[in-house]
Amino acid sequence: MTDKQRQVKLEEAVRELKLTQDGYTTQEGTHWARAMPLINQVIKDLAWIEVAPLGPIKTGGKSILLWECTHYTDGIGWPAFDDQGQPGTAIIAPEPVVVYDNTSGAQGGDAFYCRGLWTGMEYWVGHITSVPSQGARFVKGQKMTTISADHAVPHVHLAINAKPYIGKALVSHSDYTTGAPKIGVQLKAGLN
């Protein structure tokens, strides 16, 4: 809804409410019945919740909000995407995180689990050179590890469990193709 559309709805609602003979405390009558749906439409349109400002997973990458999930992670089933990069490229925290399991592994490098402190979302970070220590905390943008050279196509694999944040899993393709909704769009829809 544009600002002009909101203004038209609110002006129409005000005109109706000025005609009421029922007073402003009862919220009954035909004028209230016409005005309140208009006001509620504007309120709903303006009542959006901002998604946490998540950053990239690697130095020089784009925010994870701009990615779409292209496949599911073997063994855990979480939606994921792969951000290709040169071996040694820094893997950074997309939000403040704490490592809660550093015993995982990946074909072609190491892996670990961490939990976002803003969102509660869980991340599986794979195809990396080394794992941070259990309980390690990182601020947004802080280097956690690097991309491993032990994979035929060096990349960082980021799997996301969004259920703690939005109550449901992210929509993902399952065959490494694009076309799923962007992560940020899905998170915003889940919060509103």
Contacts in CASP RR format, 6 or more apart in sequence:
PFRMAT RR
TARGET T0000
AUTHOR 0000-0000-0000
METHOD contacts of the structure
MODEL  1
MTDKQRQVKLEEAVRELKLTQDGYTTQEGTHWARAMPLINQVIKDLAWIE
VAPLGPIKTGGKSILLWECTHYTDGIGWPAFDDQGQPGTAIIAPEPVVVY
DNTSGAQGGDAFYCRGLWTGMEYWVGHITSVPSQGARFVKGQKMTTISAD
HAVPHVHLAINAKPYIGKALVSHSDYTTGAPKIGVQLKAGLN
1 9 0 8 1.000
1 41 0 8 1.000
1 42 0 8 1.000
1 45 0 8 1.000
6 42 0 8 1.000
6 45 0 8 1.000
6 46 0 8 1.000
9 38 0 8 1.000
9 39 0 8 1.000
9 41 0 8 1.000
9 42 0 8 1.000
10 38 0 8 1.000
10 39 0 8 1.000
10 42 0 8 1.000
12 35 0 8 1.000
12 38 0 8 1.000
13 34 0 8 1.000
13 35 0 8 1.000
13 36 0 8 1.000
13 38 0 8 1.000
13 39 0 8 1.000
14 35 0 8 1.000
16 31 0 8 1.000
16 32 0 8 1.000
16 34 0 8 1.000
16 35 0 8 1.000
16 38 0 8 1.000
17 24 0 8 1.000
17 31 0 8 1.000
17 32 0 8 1.000
17 35 0 8 1.000
19 31 0 8 1.000
20 29 0 8 1.000
20 31 0 8 1.000
20 32 0 8 1.000
22 28 0 8 1.000
22 29 0 8 1.000
22 31 0 8 1.000
22 32 0 8 1.000
26 32 0 8 1.000
27 36 0 8 1.000
47 192 0 8 1.000
48 188 0 8 1.000
48 192 0 8 1.000
49 188 0 8 1.000
49 191 0 8 1.000
49 192 0 8 1.000
51 65 0 8 1.000
51 184 0 8 1.000
51 187 0 8 1.000
51 188 0 8 1.000
51 191 0 8 1.000
52 95 0 8 1.000
52 118 0 8 1.000
52 119 0 8 1.000
52 165 0 8 1.000
52 187 0 8 1.000
53 63 0 8 1.000
54 63 0 8 1.000
54 64 0 8 1.000
54 65 0 8 1.000
54 94 0 8 1.000
54 95 0 8 1.000
54 118 0 8 1.000
54 119 0 8 1.000
54 184 0 8 1.000
55 63 0 8 1.000
55 64 0 8 1.000
55 65 0 8 1.000
55 94 0 8 1.000
55 95 0 8 1.000
55 140 0 8 1.000
55 141 0 8 1.000
56 62 0 8 1.000
56 63 0 8 1.000
56 64 0 8 1.000
56 83 0 8 1.000
56 92 0 8 1.000
56 94 0 8 1.000
56 141 0 8 1.000
57 64 0 8 1.000
57 83 0 8 1.000
57 91 0 8 1.000
57 92 0 8 1.000
57 94 0 8 1.000
57 125 0 8 1.000
57 156 0 8 1.000
57 158 0 8 1.000
58 83 0 8 1.000
58 85 0 8 1.000
58 89 0 8 1.000
58 90 0 8 1.000
58 91 0 8 1.000
58 92 0 8 1.000
58 147 0 8 1.000
58 156 0 8 1.000
59 89 0 8 1.000
59 90 0 8 1.000
59 92 0 8 1.000
59 143 0 8 1.000
61 83 0 8 1.000
63 94 0 8 1.000
64 81 0 8 1.000
64 94 0 8 1.000
64 158 0 8 1.000
64 160 0 8 1.000
64 183 0 8 1.000
65 182 0 8 1.000
65 183 0 8 1.000
65 184 0 8 1.000
65 187 0 8 1.000
66 182 0 8 1.000
66 183 0 8 1.000
66 184 0 8 1.000
67 81 0 8 1.000
67 83 0 8 1.000
67 158 0 8 1.000
67 182 0 8 1.000
67 183 0 8 1.000
68 81 0 8 1.000
68 172 0 8 1.000
68 173 0 8 1.000
68 178 0 8 1.000
68 179 0 8 1.000
68 180 0 8 1.000
68 181 0 8 1.000
68 182 0 8 1.000
68 183 0 8 1.000
69 79 0 8 1.000
69 80 0 8 1.000
69 81 0 8 1.000
69 160 0 8 1.000
69 170 0 8 1.000
69 171 0 8 1.000
69 172 0 8 1.000
69 173 0 8 1.000
69 180 0 8 1.000
69 183 0 8 1.000
70 80 0 8 1.000
70 81 0 8 1.000
70 82 0 8 1.000
70 172 0 8 1.000
70 173 0 8 1.000
70 175 0 8 1.000
70 176 0 8 1.000
70 177 0 8 1.000
70 178 0 8 1.000
70 180 0 8 1.000
71 79 0 8 1.000
71 80 0 8 1.000
71 81 0 8 1.000
71 82 0 8 1.000
71 172 0 8 1.000
71 173 0 8 1.000
71 174 0 8 1.000
71 175 0 8 1.000
71 176 0 8 1.000
72 78 0 8 1.000
72 79 0 8 1.000
72 80 0 8 1.000
72 159 0 8 1.000
72 172 0 8 1.000
72 174 0 8 1.000
73 79 0 8 1.000
73 80 0 8 1.000
73 124 0 8 1.000
73 157 0 8 1.000
73 159 0 8 1.000
76 124 0 8 1.000
76 159 0 8 1.000
77 159 0 8 1.000
78 122 0 8 1.000
78 124 0 8 1.000
78 159 0 8 1.000
78 160 0 8 1.000
78 161 0 8 1.000
78 169 0 8 1.000
79 159 0 8 1.000
79 160 0 8 1.000
79 162 0 8 1.000
79 169 0 8 1.000
79 170 0 8 1.000
79 171 0 8 1.000
79 172 0 8 1.000
79 180 0 8 1.000
80 124 0 8 1.000
80 157 0 8 1.000
80 158 0 8 1.000
80 159 0 8 1.000
80 160 0 8 1.000
80 172 0 8 1.000
81 157 0 8 1.000
81 158 0 8 1.000
82 155 0 8 1.000
82 156 0 8 1.000
82 157 0 8 1.000
82 158 0 8 1.000
83 155 0 8 1.000
83 156 0 8 1.000
83 158 0 8 1.000
84 153 0 8 1.000
84 154 0 8 1.000
84 155 0 8 1.000
85 147 0 8 1.000
85 154 0 8 1.000
85 155 0 8 1.000
85 156 0 8 1.000
86 147 0 8 1.000
86 154 0 8 1.000
87 129 0 8 1.000
87 146 0 8 1.000
87 147 0 8 1.000
87 148 0 8 1.000
87 149 0 8 1.000
87 154 0 8 1.000
88 129 0 8 1.000
88 146 0 8 1.000
88 147 0 8 1.000
88 148 0 8 1.000
88 149 0 8 1.000
89 146 0 8 1.000
89 147 0 8 1.000
89 154 0 8 1.000
89 156 0 8 1.000
90 143 0 8 1.000
90 145 0 8 1.000
90 146 0 8 1.000
91 125 0 8 1.000
91 128 0 8 1.000
91 143 0 8 1.000
91 144 0 8 1.000
91 145 0 8 1.000
91 146 0 8 1.000
91 147 0 8 1.000
91 156 0 8 1.000
92 138 0 8 1.000
92 141 0 8 1.000
92 142 0 8 1.000
92 143 0 8 1.000
92 144 0 8 1.000
93 114 0 8 1.000
93 138 0 8 1.000
93 139 0 8 1.000
93 140 0 8 1.000
93 141 0 8 1.000
93 142 0 8 1.000
93 144 0 8 1.000
94 123 0 8 1.000
94 140 0 8 1.000
94 141 0 8 1.000
95 116 0 8 1.000
95 117 0 8 1.000
95 118 0 8 1.000
95 119 0 8 1.000
95 140 0 8 1.000
96 116 0 8 1.000
96 117 0 8 1.000
96 118 0 8 1.000
96 137 0 8 1.000
96 138 0 8 1.000
96 139 0 8 1.000
96 140 0 8 1.000
97 114 0 8 1.000
97 115 0 8 1.000
97 116 0 8 1.000
97 117 0 8 1.000
97 123 0 8 1.000
97 137 0 8 1.000
97 138 0 8 1.000
97 144 0 8 1.000
98 114 0 8 1.000
98 115 0 8 1.000
98 116 0 8 1.000
98 117 0 8 1.000
98 135 0 8 1.000
98 136 0 8 1.000
98 137 0 8 1.000
98 138 0 8 1.000
99 112 0 8 1.000
99 113 0 8 1.000
99 114 0 8 1.000
99 131 0 8 1.000
99 132 0 8 1.000
99 133 0 8 1.000
99 134 0 8 1.000
99 135 0 8 1.000
99 136 0 8 1.000
99 137 0 8 1.000
100 113 0 8 1.000
100 114 0 8 1.000
100 115 0 8 1.000
100 122 0 8 1.000
100 134 0 8 1.000
100 135 0 8 1.000
101 112 0 8 1.000
101 113 0 8 1.000
101 134 0 8 1.000
102 112 0 8 1.000
102 113 0 8 1.000
102 131 0 8 1.000
102 132 0 8 1.000
102 133 0 8 1.000
102 134 0 8 1.000
104 110 0 8 1.000
104 111 0 8 1.000
104 112 0 8 1.000
104 113 0 8 1.000
104 124 0 8 1.000
104 126 0 8 1.000
104 131 0 8 1.000
105 111 0 8 1.000
105 126 0 8 1.000
106 126 0 8 1.000
106 127 0 8 1.000
106 128 0 8 1.000
106 157 0 8 1.000
107 151 0 8 1.000
108 127 0 8 1.000
108 148 0 8 1.000
108 150 0 8 1.000
108 151 0 8 1.000
109 126 0 8 1.000
109 127 0 8 1.000
109 128 0 8 1.000
109 129 0 8 1.000
109 148 0 8 1.000
109 150 0 8 1.000
109 151 0 8 1.000
110 126 0 8 1.000
110 128 0 8 1.000
110 129 0 8 1.000
110 130 0 8 1.000
110 131 0 8 1.000
110 145 0 8 1.000
110 148 0 8 1.000
111 124 0 8 1.000
111 125 0 8 1.000
111 126 0 8 1.000
111 127 0 8 1.000
111 128 0 8 1.000
111 131 0 8 1.000
111 157 0 8 1.000
112 124 0 8 1.000
112 125 0 8 1.000
112 126 0 8 1.000
112 128 0 8 1.000
112 131 0 8 1.000
112 132 0 8 1.000
113 122 0 8 1.000
113 123 0 8 1.000
113 124 0 8 1.000
113 125 0 8 1.000
114 122 0 8 1.000
114 123 0 8 1.000
114 125 0 8 1.000
114 132 0 8 1.000
114 138 0 8 1.000
114 144 0 8 1.000
115 121 0 8 1.000
115 122 0 8 1.000
115 123 0 8 1.000
115 164 0 8 1.000
116 122 0 8 1.000
116 123 0 8 1.000
117 137 0 8 1.000
119 164 0 8 1.000
119 165 0 8 1.000
120 164 0 8 1.000
120 165 0 8 1.000
121 160 0 8 1.000
121 161 0 8 1.000
121 162 0 8 1.000
121 164 0 8 1.000
121 165 0 8 1.000
122 160 0 8 1.000
122 161 0 8 1.000
122 164 0 8 1.000
123 158 0 8 1.000
123 159 0 8 1.000
123 160 0 8 1.000
123 161 0 8 1.000
124 157 0 8 1.000
124 158 0 8 1.000
124 159 0 8 1.000
125 144 0 8 1.000
125 145 0 8 1.000
125 156 0 8 1.000
125 157 0 8 1.000
125 158 0 8 1.000
126 156 0 8 1.000
126 157 0 8 1.000
126 158 0 8 1.000
127 147 0 8 1.000
127 148 0 8 1.000
127 150 0 8 1.000
127 151 0 8 1.000
127 154 0 8 1.000
127 155 0 8 1.000
127 156 0 8 1.000
127 157 0 8 1.000
128 145 0 8 1.000
128 146 0 8 1.000
128 147 0 8 1.000
128 148 0 8 1.000
128 156 0 8 1.000
129 145 0 8 1.000
129 146 0 8 1.000
129 147 0 8 1.000
129 148 0 8 1.000
129 149 0 8 1.000
130 145 0 8 1.000
130 146 0 8 1.000
131 145 0 8 1.000
132 138 0 8 1.000
132 144 0 8 1.000
132 145 0 8 1.000
136 144 0 8 1.000
138 144 0 8 1.000
147 154 0 8 1.000
147 155 0 8 1.000
147 156 0 8 1.000
148 154 0 8 1.000
160 170 0 8 1.000
160 183 0 8 1.000
161 169 0 8 1.000
162 168 0 8 1.000
162 169 0 8 1.000
162 170 0 8 1.000
162 186 0 8 1.000
162 187 0 8 1.000
163 169 0 8 1.000
165 187 0 8 1.000
165 191 0 8 1.000
166 186 0 8 1.000
166 187 0 8 1.000
166 190 0 8 1.000
166 191 0 8 1.000
167 190 0 8 1.000
168 190 0 8 1.000
170 180 0 8 1.000
170 183 0 8 1.000
170 186 0 8 1.000
171 180 0 8 1.000
171 181 0 8 1.000
171 186 0 8 1.000
172 180 0 8 1.000
173 179 0 8 1.000
173 180 0 8 1.000
181 189 0 8 1.000
END
